Amino acid sequence: MDSNQVRILIVMPVHNEAVNIRSCLDSFVGQTRIPDFLRVVDDHSTDGTAEIVREYASKHSWIRLIERRSTPRRQPGAKVVDAFLGGLPKDWEQFDYIGKFDGDIVLPPTYFETILQTFALRPALGMCSGLLYTQQQGAWVYEPISERSHVRGPVKCYSRSCFRAIGGLRPFIGWDTADVLLARFHGFETATRPDLIVRHLRPTGRGYSARNAGLQGMALYNLRYGWLLSGIAAVKMSLTRKAPLLPWHALLAYSRAYISRKPRMLTREQGQFARKWRWKGIYNRLFKGFGYR
């Protein structure tokens, strides 16, 4: 199908992105295949973000500003999803592809053209993105927050059928891992394009704190990874971020959530699938990496 015959909807939750939003929107305007609709949801910004978006909206009919006044209290995971859902139009099923993007990224000019080509070539593909790079000592390098095969939260594109099947985004910490697992659970493929280098202007926070580690533990709990997988994941994160206390604080938060029986994102069946998928990934890395097949 001709890329001009499909429709793309992008929803972009933003908060205090005045420093980055011009560069971000310029990269959208400069696309070889611009989205059909970009809804920027300004969530209680105090730095002039809304005024900048309003300026772009006055020049480009496919850009629209939506102003939202949520609680000032930080709610990692839930707040950004709530903002996204607040910007998702009721007629979203009229679009072939739905994207959730952040306001601190700069896309390469062929981003959407390439993404659409990838979807067209792979009928089972439900989710696709480029890769995020951050600037370090003058060079742009891959942001090692997750595996390169993982479709990251700031640049997600979903097919309509996949977005419908997974039930949209869920307002929990860990939502951007849950939707990948749910896509796989429902029989969709997910993919990243290494040739699409996206500049991440505000890198994901890597500074260690007990609170951030606790949030990681809550994400593991929400994903129903279980104790052993959660411990392995926490140790891996601690090595990547050079934070030896991270497993302790993450598993403490996990334990508290477990004891209090907090609601989770995934059903028991979906959690079982998630654990099997993760164990399969660990097996492949351990054994195939040593030449076993």
C-alpha angles and dihedrals in degrees: 000000000000109000089230091061093062126072126229124202120191124190115193119189111201137179123183095340098144091125094055109022097086092056090045096050092043088058090052093048090049096056120127084223111028120203117261092231132013116187112190111199110203107201110201097311117178100187106072097272092132093052091054093049090047089055091055092044090056090058100039120046093202092062119080132179120221116189118209130184109204128162114293088229113110114246108175112213097000097062098051091046091049089052091048092050089047089058097042108105121228090242095055090127088069087073124079095210131029123198133195109200136170126230096235099068134094116210126210111248095254096047101117094033090056094043091053091049089052093051091047092054095047113048093185093054112117103168134026141168146154124251128271121238129186130202116253122173091341096311130099110234134175114275102236098207092119143356116300089242092062118102102229126222099243095058110031124151119186131189111237092245092051093046089051094046095052092047095243122275122335122222097235134106105264095035093135091060093041094057092053090051092045091050089055091044089057093048101262127133123229126206146175127211111224090194090064104079111189118195112227105205096187107040119219108269111267099171111118122242132154089240094054091047089050090053089054088053091051090051091053090049092049090052092052093232094154127225101292098045090044090052092050091048092048092050090049091051091048091054093046093048096034091236110136094184094054096093091052095051094039094052092043089057089045090052093050092050091047094049093048091045095230114190116263135213098237131057119236090260092049090046091053089052091048092053093048090049093051094046089051090053092050091049092051093050094046101043106024088048088062094048099264117137 
